[in-house]
Amino acid sequence: MAKLSDLPLRSNLVGKAPYGAPQDPVPVSLNVNENTHPISEEVLTDIVASLAQAVRNVNRYPDREATELRTELANYLGHSLSFEQVWAANGSNEVLQQVLQAFGGPGRTLLSFTPTYSMYPLLADGTDTGWVAVPRPADYALSPEFVAAALAEHQPDIAIICGPNNPTGTPLTRETILAAYDAFDGILIVDEAYHEFDDDNSSAIELLPGRHRLLVSRTMSKAFAFAGVRLGYLAADSAVIDALRLVRLPYHLSALTQAAATTALRHSQAMLSTVDAIRAERDRLAHELTAMGYRVHDSGANFLLVGGFVDPEAMFAALFERGILVRNLGIDGHLRITAGTPEETGQVIEAIREITAGVGVAA
């Protein structure tokens, strides 16, 4: 059997590793920032009915433009958006890939502020777009001045800022977004995958009028508890949507995906009913870990980046032995923990307290 090294792989992919997060079946899985609360039976019943109707027509191709779905997304986002200003694809990763296919490529660059979502450089590699990583300050927070200086220096073709940022949870302010947009002439993507959990900062969507280079990416995988459906979307100037239509594959969104997501959006209030409870568990987890002596970074998302672990790998392994899966991202002394149900939060707190009693907290 051939090895990867035996194949004529593109040079910029040689030695690279694919995205991967553990998917081990454990009782408490808190490593990929899913919404661990189940969807209500009432909503499930309606979604299943819509899927049954869609299946009756799967001998035909789905709506290539996903017009009904995009209309529901525009209604959900508000701000007087029309469906022509909204795009959708199989998860926000595919949306971002299409943006890079349209505006990146050989000789062009993508810039972001690290640590941030690990898929960004992989998407850059996949589209042969140069990757520029600018380290964040020690507290991970981005100021308007810091962002503007970096963008003015590097002048990338595309910049992406995640707010709240994954994996740090750091919120993103309106002032920073405006400073970023004005600092360079390229495409600015604001990745709002976790926006629904941030009750302190307004969405960048309200900044779209008059800013044709601003793109706002979202997902239904987090707050909507729809990770398995794979539906990401983007709001931007209609000209940007036309650009993405140039590179999308035909019929890229299945009839089943469109039906499920459209129905879920019509139940958006019920689908988002767990957001307050998740915030409460995030804050409860932060309070308890801080009391133990750990450093918990400010988070506007559904997870926490926690520092102060003497040996993060050992803590990860000890939690895994207890049936709890968190995320070790290789950040010195840190682990990332998703906020789960009250029962899951309780198990995590007690497990970390028990393990910490034996090893202590790093100074």
N, C-alpha and C positions, 0 to 999 in steps of 0.2 A: 504494500500500500504506500502511495506517495506521501511525502511530508509537505508542509506548507512551503518549505524552502526549495522544494523541487519545482514549484510553479512560477510562471513568469509574472509575479505580483508587481504592481506598481511600486516604484522605489520608495514613495512616501508612506507606504503601508508596511514595509519590511520592518519586522521587530515589534510591531504594535500588537496590543492585546484588545480584544473586543470588550464592550461594556459588560459588566457582570456584577450582580449582587446575589448573595446566597439566597436560595429558595428552599432551604431545608424545612421539612414539615415539623413545626414545633407548636406547642400550645399557645405561645405568646409571640407573635411575629411582629416586631416593631422596627424593622430595618429599612423599609423602602417608602416610608411616609404615606402609606395607604390610609384611607378612612376605615378603621376597623369596626365601625358600627354598621349593622346590616340595614338594607333598604326596607322600608315598611311594606307589609303585605299588600296594602291597598295600591301602592305605586307599582309593586311587582306585578300584580294582577293586570294592571293596565298595560304595562310594558310587554308582558307575555302575549296579551291580546293583539298588540300592534305587531309583534313578531310573527304571530300566526297569520295575520293578514298579509304581511310582507312575503312570507314563504309561498303563498299561493301564486305569486308572480315572479318567482326566482328564475323561471325560464327566460325572462327578459332581463336586459341590463338595467341597472338602477339609474336614477336620475343623475346624469353625469355632472350637473352643476349643484346638486344637493340644495336646490332652491328652498324647499320647505324647511329643511334643517337650518340653513343659513338665516332664514327669516326668523325662526324661533331664537336662534343665537343673538341676532340683532335686538329682538324684543327683550331678551334677558339682560343684555348689556346696557340697554337704554342709550342715553345721550343722543337721541334722535338718529341713531345709526340705521342705515338701510342694509339689506342683504348684500348689496354690491360692495359694501365696505367690510364684509366679514368673509373669512375663508375657514374651511374645516378639512381635517385630514385624520389619518390613523394615529392619534396621539400627537402631542405637541412636538415630539421629536421629528415626526414626518413634516409637520408645518415648518419647523426650523430648517430641516434639510432642503425643503423646497425654496426657502428664502435664500439659502446658500447656493443652490443650483441657479437661481435667477440672478443673484447679485454678487456671488463670490466666484471661485474658480481659480485657475492658474494665474499667477501674477497679482492676485488680490488677497487681502488679509482680513481676518476676523480677530477682534480684540475683546477680551473680557478681563475681569478683575478676580484674581484667585486668592483663596480657594473658592470655587464655585462649582456649578453642575458639571460633572465629569464627562457628560456627553458632548459638551461644546467642542473640545479639541477633536473628539472622534468624528463629529459631523464635519469639522474642517478638513480632517484627513480624507474622509469619504468623498468630498467634493473638490479635493486638491486645492483647498484654500489655505493660505498661510495662517498660522496660529500665533497670536501675540498675547502673552500672559503678563498682566501687570499685578504684582502682589498687592493685596489690600494692606492697610495699616494694621497695627497690632490688635486693635479692637474690632477689626473687620468692617467698620462703618465707613461709608464713602461720603466725603464732603463734596459740595459743588466745586470747590477749588481744586481738590485732588483729582477728580474725574476730568475736569476741563483741561488741566495741565497734561494729563496722560494722553488724552485724545488729540490735543493740539500738537503734542510731540510726535506721536506715531502716525496720525492721520490715516487710520484704517479705512478700508472700504465698508466694513460692517463692524459695529460694536454691539455687544449684548450685555445687558445688566439685569441680573436676576433680583427681584425684589418682591417679597422677602427672599433673601439669598439662600440657596441650597449649596452647602450644608450648614451654614452658620446661623440661619434664621434672621439675619440682619435686615431690618426694614429699609426701604428706599424712599427718600423724600421727593416731593414735587420739585423742590429747588434743585436737587441734584440731577433730575431728569432734564429740566430745562437747561441747566448749565452744560450737560452732555450734548444735547441737541445743537446748541449754539457753538460748540467748540470745534466741530469738524463738518465736513460736507457729505459724509457717507450715511448709510442706513443705520438707524438706531433702533434696536429691538429691546423692549422692556419685557422681560419674561415674568409674568404674573401668575405662575402656576399655583402659588399659595395665597393669592390676594384675598380670597374670601375669609381667611383666618386673621387678616391684619385689620383691626378695627381702629387704627390710628391714622392711617395714610390713605388718601384718595387714590383712585385708579388713574393710571396714565392715559386711559381712554378719554378723559375729559380734556386732554391736551392735544388731541388729534387735529381739530380744525386748524387749517393753515399750516400744518406741519406734515408735508407729504412724505418725508423721510422717516417718520416715526411709525413703528409697528409695535403692537401690543399683543403678546402671545398669552394664551390661557389653556387650561385643560379641564376636563371633567373627571380626571383620575383621582383628584384629591378631595376637595370639599364635597363634590357630588357623589362620592363613593362609587365611581364608575370605572375603576382602573381596568377591569377586565374587558370593557367594551372598546377601549382605545379610541378616544375622541378628543382631539386637540383642536384649537381654533385660534384665529388671529383677527384683530381689528386694525384697519389701516385705511389709507386713501384708496379709492376704487382703482386707481391706476396700479397700485401695488398688487391688488387682487388680480388684475389682468396679467401682470407679470408672472404671478404664481400659476395661473392657468396655462402659461406657455410651457411649463416644465412638469406639471402634474401628469401622472399616468392616467390614461382614460379609465373612467369608471372606478376611480381609486377608492371610493367609499361604498362598501356593500350596501345593498338594500336593507339588510338586517341591522347594520350599524346605524344607518340613517333613521330607521324606524325606532330603534331603542332610544337613541339620543334625543330625537324630536319629542318623543313621549315623555322622557325624563325631564326635559326642559319645561314642558307644560305643567310639571309637578315641582318646579324649582323650589318653591317654599318648603315643601315636604322633604325634598332631597337635601336641602341645606339645613334642616332642622337640628342636626347634630353638631353644627359648627360651634355654637356656644358651649356645649358640653365638652367638646374637644379642647377649646381654649381653657376651660376650667381645669381639665386634667393636665394640660401643659403647664399651667401656672402652679397647680398642686405639686407636680413633679419638680418644677423649678424650686419651689419653696423647700421641699424636703431635702433635695440634693444640696442646696445652698446651706441648709442647717447642718448637713453632714460635713461641710467644709469644701465641697466642690465648687468650681467656678462655672456658673451657668451663664452663657452668653444671652443677651437680649434677643428675643425671637418674636416675630410677627407671623410665624408659620405654625404648622401642626407638629413641630418637632423641636428638640433642643440639642444644641451642641454643648457638650459638658466637658470641661477640662479638670485636671487635678488627679487623674488616674495614675497611680504609680507605674502600672504596667497595663496599658490598654488591651493588649493581646490576651493577657492572663485574665483580665476582667471579662472580656468578650467570651473567652472559653468557659469561665466559671458560670456566667449567665446562661450560656448555651447548654451546659450540663443540667441546669435547672429548668430547661425548656423555654428559655427566653432568648430571642434573636434580636440583637441591636446591630448597629453598623459601625465597623472600624474602617475609617477612611484614610488611615495613615497620618492623621494630623497629630503631632506630638502631644501625648498626654490626654487625648480627647477621644470620646465616642459620641455618636449621634443616636438619639433615642426618640422614636415617634411617640406622640401622645396617643394612647389607646382608650379603651373603655375604663371605667372606674376600677373594675376588677383587675384588668391588665396593669394599670398604673400601680395599684396596690402591690401586686406581685413583684413588679420591677423595684419599687421602693424598698420592700422588705428584703429582696435578694441582694441589692446593692448595700444596704445597711449591714446585712450579715457578713458579706464578703469584706466590706471595708473594715469591720471590726478586727479582722485578722491581718490586713495589709496596710491600713491607714490611707491617708490622702497625701498626695505630693505637695510639697511646700510651694 
